[in-house]
Amino acid sequence: MTSNDRPRGEGRKPSYRIKPTDVPPIKLRILRGEFLNRIAADYDVNPGRIAEIKKGYRYADIPPSA
């Protein structure tokens, strides 16, 4: 069996789920101008999740860390 024959999703683990405690340092990194894909890689999430935080679609009420 080659890697292409493996059923979808088998052997994969789910991505990390961003918690409210993760948001302040993420917002600080966004404000500092870091690339969203690099922030996402550090948290093992899709860059779209970081973009949602940046745009205020998620966790809009949590301020960046000082």
Secondary structure, 3 states (H helix, E strand, C coil): CCHHHCCCCCCCCCCCCCCHHHHHHHHHHHHCCCCHHHHHHHHCCCHHHHHHHHHCCCCCCCCCCC
